[in-house]
């Protein structure tokens, strides 16, 4: 599986390289059992605490810039075990996380579903929803990269993926599954990479399945394209996957805060036009460093602890104004891009430096707990 290395940066590049074959002939989907309605679920607006984004990927120390402690990831160059996940669940509860966001590919050629079935779905009772992998290793075309959603093949493949997620994940585990106004939440981590008439496809899917789509739209460079904004108005909510500015962490914090206020005003225009209510969940970015995987992208770390505290304070202050009072979303166990807040080893590579606060051990978690854990 191709990792989402580079996050929004890579998606921006992909949007300018749309070499998608014109395949419009596709067999109709097979006959399926009728869609069952949801019974229960965990309403997102009732969840207290931050959202932990977790991954079904191997821990590869040679590519990682965060190194988890052995109690949470016992075997390097391998996946987490059920025991690792159980201890992780306890850690997340202790540091005030209210729900998990599971990286999940609906491509049956990839191991995601079986990994979560073995390690997570029946292991504890934490609320969760899926971050649907719609960019890399997909059944859409191209399998990696931005997607033209005018292509009939892609529209059918997208519907097939949502069908698989709904039947194989949402319904069997609906007592834990997170909902928004009674609809199962599906997170699109790079909604800006789905171009063409994506909005009408979301409408078609919602008419058939009780699902809600929350998407990342690239707020570090707010979208202005009319076609993109029309697609985004068809989402049910917004939550950024990654925040990055090559010029520095403090500038990232300031730009994200400013652009979030601007995006709330955009949401109001959406609401006036559609009559729908949207949720807007903030994102907490501890750092960014994929220097072991990609050349030429400067790492971004807070200079000191005060800078990351300022980022958390900005988010908390905007609860109920720019943002809904939910979350924030934080990458927990994606280890290659340096943002993971998982309890980590303090080794020579991860110790603080004169101009870099890394926050190894549980120090990133302590900030999340301080600002976003539910009251005792």
C-alpha positions as CSV (number, residue, x, y, z in Angstrom):
1,X,0.0,0.0,0.0
2,X,1.3,3.4,-0.9
3,X,1.5,5.6,2.2
4,X,0.0,9.1,2.1
5,X,3.5,10.6,2.4
6,X,3.5,14.3,1.7
7,X,-0.2,14.7,2.5
8,X,-1.6,17.8,1.0
9,X,1.7,18.7,-0.8
10,X,1.6,15.6,-2.9
11,X,-2.1,16.0,-3.7
12,X,-1.4,19.5,-5.0
13,X,1.1,18.0,-7.4
14,X,-1.3,15.3,-8.4
15,X,-4.0,17.7,-9.3
16,X,-1.7,19.1,-12.1
17,X,-1.0,15.6,-13.5
18,X,-4.5,14.3,-14.3
19,X,-3.5,11.6,-16.8
20,X,-6.7,9.5,-16.5
21,X,-7.7,7.1,-19.2
22,X,-11.2,7.7,-20.6
23,X,-12.8,4.5,-19.4
24,X,-16.6,4.8,-19.3
25,X,-17.7,1.3,-20.0
26,X,-18.1,-0.7,-16.8
27,X,-20.2,-3.7,-15.8
28,X,-23.2,-3.0,-13.6
29,X,-22.6,-3.8,-9.9
30,X,-23.8,-7.3,-8.8
31,X,-27.2,-7.7,-7.2
32,X,-27.0,-7.0,-3.5
33,X,-29.2,-7.4,-0.5
34,X,-31.3,-4.4,0.4
35,X,-29.5,-1.7,2.5
36,X,-30.3,-2.1,6.2
37,X,-30.8,1.1,8.2
38,X,-28.6,2.0,11.1
39,X,-29.7,1.1,14.5
40,X,-27.7,3.0,17.1
41,X,-24.3,4.3,16.5
42,X,-22.4,7.0,18.4
43,X,-23.4,10.5,17.5
44,X,-20.3,12.6,16.9
45,X,-21.7,15.7,18.6
46,X,-21.9,13.7,21.8
47,X,-18.2,12.6,21.7
48,X,-15.9,14.3,24.2
49,X,-12.1,14.3,23.6
50,X,-9.8,14.4,20.6
51,X,-9.9,12.1,17.6
52,X,-6.9,9.7,17.1
53,X,-6.1,8.8,13.5
54,X,-4.6,5.3,13.5
55,X,-3.2,3.1,10.7
56,X,-3.0,-0.5,9.5
57,X,0.6,-0.1,8.3
58,X,3.9,-1.6,9.3
59,X,6.3,0.3,11.5
60,X,9.4,0.8,9.4
61,X,12.2,2.3,11.6
62,X,14.4,3.1,8.6
63,X,11.7,5.4,7.2
64,X,10.2,6.7,10.4
65,X,10.7,10.0,12.2
66,X,8.6,8.9,15.2
67,X,9.6,5.7,17.0
68,X,6.8,4.2,19.1
69,X,7.5,2.6,22.5
70,X,7.7,-1.2,22.5
71,X,4.6,-1.5,24.7
72,X,2.5,-0.1,21.8
73,X,4.4,-1.6,18.9
74,X,6.2,-4.7,20.0
75,X,7.7,-5.7,16.7
76,X,9.5,-3.3,14.4
77,X,9.0,-3.9,10.6
78,X,5.7,-5.5,11.4
79,X,2.1,-4.5,12.1
80,X,0.6,-3.8,15.5
81,X,-0.8,-6.9,17.3
82,X,-4.1,-7.2,19.1
83,X,-2.2,-6.8,22.4
84,X,-0.6,-3.6,21.1
85,X,-4.0,-2.2,20.2
86,X,-5.4,-3.1,23.6
87,X,-2.6,-1.2,25.3
88,X,-3.0,1.6,22.8
89,X,-6.8,1.8,23.7
90,X,-5.9,2.2,27.3
91,X,-3.3,5.0,26.6
92,X,-5.8,6.9,24.4
93,X,-8.4,6.7,27.2
94,X,-5.8,7.9,29.7
95,X,-4.9,11.0,27.6
96,X,-8.5,12.0,26.8
97,X,-9.1,10.7,23.3
98,X,-12.8,10.2,22.6
99,X,-12.8,8.3,19.2
100,X,-10.5,6.7,16.6
101,X,-10.3,7.5,12.9
102,X,-9.2,4.3,11.1
103,X,-7.2,4.5,7.9
104,X,-9.1,2.0,5.7
105,X,-8.9,0.9,2.1
106,X,-11.9,-0.9,0.6
107,X,-9.7,-2.5,-2.0
108,X,-9.8,-6.3,-1.2
109,X,-6.3,-6.7,-2.6
110,X,-5.0,-4.8,0.4
111,X,-4.9,-6.1,4.0
112,X,-6.6,-3.2,5.8
113,X,-10.0,-4.9,6.5
114,X,-8.4,-8.2,7.8
115,X,-5.9,-6.3,9.9
116,X,-8.6,-4.3,11.6
117,X,-10.8,-7.4,12.0
118,X,-7.9,-9.2,13.6
119,X,-6.7,-6.4,15.9
120,X,-9.4,-3.7,16.4
121,X,-13.1,-4.3,15.5
122,X,-13.7,-6.7,18.4
123,X,-10.9,-5.4,20.6
124,X,-12.5,-2.8,23.0
125,X,-15.4,-0.4,22.6
126,X,-13.9,2.9,21.5
127,X,-16.1,4.8,19.1
128,X,-14.6,5.0,15.6
129,X,-15.1,5.9,12.0
130,X,-13.1,5.2,8.8
131,X,-10.7,7.4,6.9
132,X,-11.5,6.0,3.5
133,X,-8.4,5.6,1.3
134,X,-9.6,7.1,-2.0
135,X,-6.3,8.3,-3.4
136,X,-3.6,5.5,-3.1
137,X,-4.0,1.8,-3.9
138,X,-7.6,2.3,-4.9
139,X,-9.9,0.4,-7.3
140,X,-10.5,3.8,-9.1
141,X,-8.4,5.0,-12.0
142,X,-5.6,5.9,-11.7
143,X,-5.1,3.6,-8.7
144,X,-2.7,6.3,-7.2
145,X,-3.4,10.0,-7.6
146,X,-6.2,12.5,-8.2
147,X,-9.5,11.1,-9.6
148,X,-11.8,12.4,-12.4
149,X,-15.2,11.7,-11.0
150,X,-16.9,12.4,-14.3
151,X,-15.5,9.0,-15.4
152,X,-18.3,6.5,-15.1
153,X,-15.9,3.7,-14.0
154,X,-14.8,5.9,-11.1
155,X,-18.3,6.7,-10.1
156,X,-19.3,3.0,-10.0
157,X,-16.0,2.1,-8.2
158,X,-16.6,4.8,-5.6
159,X,-20.2,3.5,-4.9
160,X,-18.8,-0.1,-4.7
161,X,-16.3,1.0,-2.1
162,X,-18.9,2.8,0.0
163,X,-21.1,-0.3,-0.2
164,X,-18.3,-2.4,1.0
165,X,-17.5,-0.1,3.9
166,X,-21.2,0.1,4.9
167,X,-21.8,-3.6,4.8
168,X,-18.5,-4.9,6.1
169,X,-17.7,-2.2,8.7
170,X,-20.6,0.1,9.6
171,X,-23.3,-2.5,10.0
172,X,-21.4,-5.2,11.9
173,X,-19.9,-2.7,14.3
174,X,-22.6,-0.1,14.4
175,X,-22.7,0.0,18.2
176,X,-19.3,1.6,18.0
177,X,-19.6,3.4,14.7
178,X,-19.6,7.3,14.8
179,X,-22.6,9.0,13.1
180,X,-23.5,12.5,12.2
181,X,-27.3,13.2,12.5
182,X,-27.8,9.4,12.4
183,X,-25.6,8.8,9.3
184,X,-22.3,6.8,9.4
185,X,-19.3,9.2,9.1
186,X,-16.9,8.5,6.3
187,X,-13.8,10.7,6.2
188,X,-12.3,11.8,2.8
189,X,-8.7,12.8,3.7
190,X,-8.1,14.5,0.3
191,X,-11.5,15.6,-1.0
192,X,-9.8,18.3,-3.1
193,X,-8.3,15.5,-5.2
194,X,-11.7,14.3,-6.4
195,X,-12.5,16.6,-9.4
196,X,-15.2,16.7,-11.9
197,X,-18.8,16.4,-10.8
198,X,-18.1,14.8,-7.4
199,X,-20.9,16.6,-5.6
200,X,-23.7,14.8,-7.5
201,X,-22.1,11.5,-6.8
202,X,-22.1,12.2,-3.0
203,X,-25.8,13.1,-3.3
204,X,-26.4,9.8,-5.1
205,X,-24.6,7.8,-2.5
206,X,-26.4,9.5,0.4
207,X,-29.7,8.8,-1.2
208,X,-28.9,5.0,-1.2
209,X,-26.9,4.7,2.1
210,X,-27.2,6.5,5.5
211,X,-23.7,7.9,5.4
212,X,-22.2,11.4,5.9
213,X,-19.0,12.6,4.2
214,X,-16.5,14.8,6.1
215,X,-13.6,16.0,3.9
216,X,-10.3,17.7,4.0
217,X,-10.3,20.6,1.6
218,X,-6.8,22.1,1.9
219,X,-7.2,25.1,4.2
220,X,-3.6,26.1,4.3
221,X,-4.4,27.4,0.7
222,X,-8.1,28.0,0.8
223,X,-9.9,26.8,-2.3
224,X,-11.4,29.5,-4.6
225,X,-12.2,27.5,-7.7
226,X,-16.0,27.5,-8.3
227,X,-16.2,23.9,-9.3
228,X,-14.2,22.8,-6.3
229,X,-16.4,24.9,-3.9
230,X,-19.5,23.4,-5.5
231,X,-18.2,19.9,-4.7
232,X,-17.2,20.9,-1.2
233,X,-20.7,22.2,-0.6
234,X,-21.9,18.6,-1.2
235,X,-19.9,17.3,1.8
236,X,-21.5,17.1,5.3
237,X,-18.5,18.6,7.1
238,X,-14.9,19.5,7.1
239,X,-11.7,18.4,8.9
240,X,-8.2,18.9,7.6
241,X,-5.8,15.9,7.5
242,X,-2.5,17.8,7.6
243,X,-1.2,21.3,8.2
244,X,2.1,22.4,6.9
245,X,4.0,25.6,6.0
246,X,7.7,25.3,5.0
247,X,8.4,28.7,6.6
248,X,7.8,27.5,10.1
249,X,5.4,26.1,12.7
250,X,4.3,29.4,14.2
251,X,3.3,30.7,10.7
252,X,1.4,27.5,10.1
253,X,-0.5,28.1,13.3
254,X,-1.4,31.7,12.4
255,X,-2.4,30.8,8.8
256,X,-4.6,27.9,9.9
257,X,-6.3,30.1,12.5
258,X,-7.0,32.9,10.0
259,X,-8.1,30.5,7.2
260,X,-10.4,28.6,9.5
261,X,-12.3,31.8,10.3
262,X,-12.5,32.5,6.6
263,X,-13.8,28.9,6.0
264,X,-16.5,29.3,8.6
265,X,-17.8,32.2,6.6
266,X,-17.7,30.0,3.4
267,X,-19.7,27.4,5.3
268,X,-22.3,30.0,6.1
269,X,-22.7,30.6,2.3
270,X,-23.0,26.9,1.7
271,X,-25.7,26.7,4.4
272,X,-27.6,29.6,2.9
273,X,-27.5,27.9,-0.5
274,X,-28.3,24.3,0.5
275,X,-30.3,24.7,3.7
276,X,-28.0,22.0,5.2
277,X,-25.9,22.2,8.4
278,X,-22.2,21.4,8.2
279,X,-19.8,20.3,10.9
280,X,-16.3,21.8,11.1
281,X,-13.7,19.9,13.2
282,X,-10.3,21.4,13.9
283,X,-6.9,19.7,13.4
284,X,-4.0,19.5,15.8
285,X,-0.6,19.3,14.0
286,X,2.3,18.3,16.3
287,X,5.0,18.5,13.5
288,X,5.8,17.4,10.0
289,X,9.0,15.6,9.0
290,X,9.1,13.0,6.2
291,X,12.9,13.6,5.6
292,X,13.6,9.9,5.6
293,X,11.2,9.3,2.7
294,X,11.2,12.4,0.6
295,X,13.9,14.9,-0.3
296,X,13.4,18.6,-0.6
297,X,10.5,19.1,1.9
298,X,11.8,21.0,4.9
299,X,10.8,19.6,8.3
300,X,8.4,21.7,10.4
301,X,8.7,21.5,14.1
302,X,7.7,24.0,16.8
303,X,10.7,25.9,18.0
304,X,9.7,25.3,21.6
305,X,6.9,23.9,23.7
306,X,5.3,27.4,23.8
307,X,4.6,27.3,20.1
308,X,2.7,24.0,20.2
309,X,0.8,25.2,23.2
310,X,-0.2,28.3,21.3
311,X,-1.5,26.1,18.5
312,X,-3.6,24.2,21.0
313,X,-4.8,27.4,22.6
314,X,-5.9,28.8,19.2
315,X,-8.0,25.8,18.5
316,X,-9.6,25.7,21.9
317,X,-10.4,29.4,21.8
318,X,-12.2,28.9,18.5
319,X,-14.5,26.1,19.8
320,X,-18.0,27.3,19.1
321,X,-17.0,30.1,16.8
322,X,-14.8,29.0,13.8
323,X,-15.0,25.3,14.8
324,X,-17.6,23.1,16.2
325,X,-16.6,22.1,19.8
326,X,-15.4,18.7,18.7
327,X,-12.0,17.0,18.5
328,X,-9.5,18.0,17.4
329,X,-8.3,15.5,14.9
330,X,-4.7,14.4,15.5
331,X,-2.5,11.9,13.6
332,X,-1.7,9.2,16.2
333,X,0.3,6.4,14.5
334,X,1.4,7.4,11.0
335,X,5.1,7.3,11.7
336,X,6.8,8.4,8.4
337,X,5.6,12.1,8.4
338,X,6.6,13.0,11.9
339,X,3.2,14.2,13.1
340,X,2.3,11.1,15.2
341,X,1.4,11.8,18.8
342,X,1.8,8.2,19.9
343,X,4.0,7.6,23.0
344,X,7.4,7.5,21.5
345,X,11.0,6.6,22.3
346,X,13.4,9.4,23.3
347,X,16.5,8.6,21.3
348,X,19.2,10.8,19.7
349,X,17.0,11.5,16.6
350,X,14.0,12.6,18.7
351,X,15.5,14.6,21.5
352,X,14.7,18.3,21.5
353,X,17.3,20.6,20.0
354,X,18.0,24.3,20.3
355,X,15.5,25.3,17.6
356,X,13.3,22.2,17.6
357,X,10.8,20.9,20.2
358,X,10.0,17.3,19.3
359,X,8.1,16.2,22.3
360,X,9.1,12.6,22.5
361,X,7.7,10.3,25.2
362,X,4.2,11.4,26.1
363,X,4.7,15.1,25.9
364,X,2.6,15.6,22.7
365,X,-0.1,13.6,24.4
366,X,0.1,15.7,27.5
367,X,-0.7,18.8,25.5
368,X,-3.7,17.1,23.9
369,X,-4.9,16.0,27.4
370,X,-4.4,19.4,28.9
371,X,-6.5,21.2,26.3
372,X,-8.9,18.7,24.9
373,X,-9.6,15.8,27.3
374,X,-13.1,15.7,28.7
375,X,-13.5,17.0,32.3
376,X,-13.2,14.4,35.0
